[in-house]
Amino acid sequence: MNNYIADIEARLTGSFVCGIGIISEMAIIDFAKEHEVYRLWIDTDWVLTGFESIEALSQEQNELLMLNELRNQTVKSFDIDAAKNINIIFSEAETVFYGNPQDQNVLEPWRIFQLAPENKTMLIHSR
């Protein structure tokens, strides 16, 4: 196993979902552990085990509902397999983010960044 993969797995196992959303058509999940925050950008197909899509809604709307199911959940297991799929077992859910998306135009199906809290917000004015 690559050292960077083991490092990512160790950093995110035990974290909790502190933020969710969609930016530029990509889903994001923020994970917090101690004083560190990590962001997973998702530009690939993914599933949430047990989630039933609502046919009347668009794919994006269903994706927001799936993301909402992950709010405040703790990561019990974070694993990147040989095919570069991310398998996450949460306290009350399980997801798979596929490393080989169906859309062949996607070059990076997922990315993980560590966010620097001091750069995330800046006080402009206070009373």
Wavefront OBJ file of the C-alpha trace (Angstrom):
o trace
v 0.000 0.000 0.000
v 1.238 3.479 -0.830
v 2.251 5.560 2.164
v 0.009 8.453 1.137
v -3.030 6.168 1.024
v -2.290 4.820 4.506
v -1.836 8.416 5.713
v -5.207 9.510 4.266
v -6.953 6.487 5.764
v -5.427 7.162 9.195
v -6.308 10.862 9.110
v -9.958 10.335 8.156
v -10.807 7.261 10.224
v -12.444 8.574 13.397
v -13.315 11.952 11.883
v -16.874 13.232 11.580
v -18.746 14.938 8.749
v -18.803 18.643 9.569
v -19.939 19.960 6.197
v -21.628 18.877 2.978
v -22.555 20.591 -0.265
v -22.250 20.916 -3.996
v -19.822 23.346 -5.604
v -19.418 23.602 -9.388
v -21.476 20.435 -9.869
v -19.158 18.468 -7.581
v -20.260 17.087 -4.238
v -18.075 17.945 -1.263
v -17.833 16.400 2.168
v -15.833 18.057 4.947
v -14.393 15.883 7.707
v -13.120 17.172 11.063
v -10.768 15.384 13.428
v -9.273 17.179 16.403
v -8.077 20.531 14.974
v -7.851 19.432 11.338
v -10.431 19.674 8.553
v -10.305 17.736 5.294
v -12.418 18.183 2.154
v -13.318 15.367 -0.229
v -14.277 16.637 -3.712
v -16.355 14.062 -5.589
v -16.557 14.118 -9.391
v -17.539 10.500 -9.883
v -20.403 8.077 -9.497
v -21.168 7.088 -5.909
v -23.674 5.190 -3.886
v -25.036 5.395 -0.373
v -26.039 1.927 0.788
v -29.734 1.737 1.599
v -30.602 5.102 0.030
v -33.696 4.997 -2.197
v -33.654 7.642 -4.922
v -36.818 9.637 -5.444
v -37.718 9.311 -9.121
v -39.481 12.697 -9.276
v -36.216 14.448 -8.306
v -33.164 15.159 -10.463
v -29.844 13.390 -9.934
v -28.465 16.528 -8.254
v -31.426 16.727 -5.883
v -31.054 13.061 -4.944
v -27.327 13.618 -4.424
v -28.068 16.446 -1.971
v -30.412 14.142 -0.078
v -27.679 11.478 0.073
v -25.165 14.040 1.321
v -27.653 15.184 3.947
v -27.807 11.607 5.287
v -24.084 11.901 6.114
v -24.332 15.041 8.286
v -22.625 14.636 11.681
v -21.818 10.967 11.090
v -18.539 9.538 12.342
v -16.174 7.708 10.003
v -15.683 4.202 11.366
v -13.575 3.042 8.422
v -12.000 4.872 5.475
v -10.425 2.668 2.822
v -8.973 3.302 -0.635
v -8.806 0.029 -2.587
v -6.568 -1.035 -5.500
v -9.067 0.357 -8.057
v -8.894 3.725 -6.233
v -12.477 3.403 -4.997
v -13.091 5.089 -1.659
v -15.133 2.931 0.703
v -16.351 4.733 3.809
v -18.271 3.124 6.626
v -19.966 5.756 8.761
v -21.680 5.341 12.102
v -25.041 4.907 10.347
v -24.288 4.583 6.620
v -21.883 3.208 4.043
v -20.718 4.856 0.824
v -18.589 3.963 -2.172
v -17.028 6.656 -4.378
v -15.842 4.999 -7.573
v -12.286 5.514 -8.824
v -13.306 4.777 -12.416
v -16.347 6.927 -13.212
v -18.677 6.164 -16.092
v -17.978 9.621 -17.563
v -14.667 9.177 -19.402
v -14.103 12.974 -19.438
v -13.504 12.973 -15.683
v -9.747 13.043 -15.071
v -9.800 13.148 -11.272
v -12.804 11.283 -9.859
v -12.075 12.480 -6.320
v -9.604 14.701 -4.494
v -8.847 15.178 -0.808
v -7.465 18.413 0.617
v -6.558 19.515 4.096
v -8.179 22.874 4.788
v -6.239 25.508 6.647
v -8.668 26.980 9.196
v -6.776 30.250 9.420
v -7.322 30.821 5.684
v -10.923 29.690 5.561
v -12.419 32.783 7.213
v -11.215 36.292 7.745
v -12.750 38.903 10.050
v -13.647 41.954 7.987
v -15.351 44.055 10.635
v -16.547 43.695 14.205
v -18.495 45.919 16.581
l 1 2 3 4 5 6 7 8 9 10 11 12 13 14 15 16 17 18 19 20 21 22 23 24 25 26 27 28 29 30 31 32 33 34 35 36 37 38 39 40 41 42 43 44 45 46 47 48 49 50 51 52 53 54 55 56 57 58 59 60 61 62 63 64 65 66 67 68 69 70 71 72 73 74 75 76 77 78 79 80 81 82 83 84 85 86 87 88 89 90 91 92 93 94 95 96 97 98 99 100 101 102 103 104 105 106 107 108 109 110 111 112 113 114 115 116 117 118 119 120 121 122 123 124 125 126 127
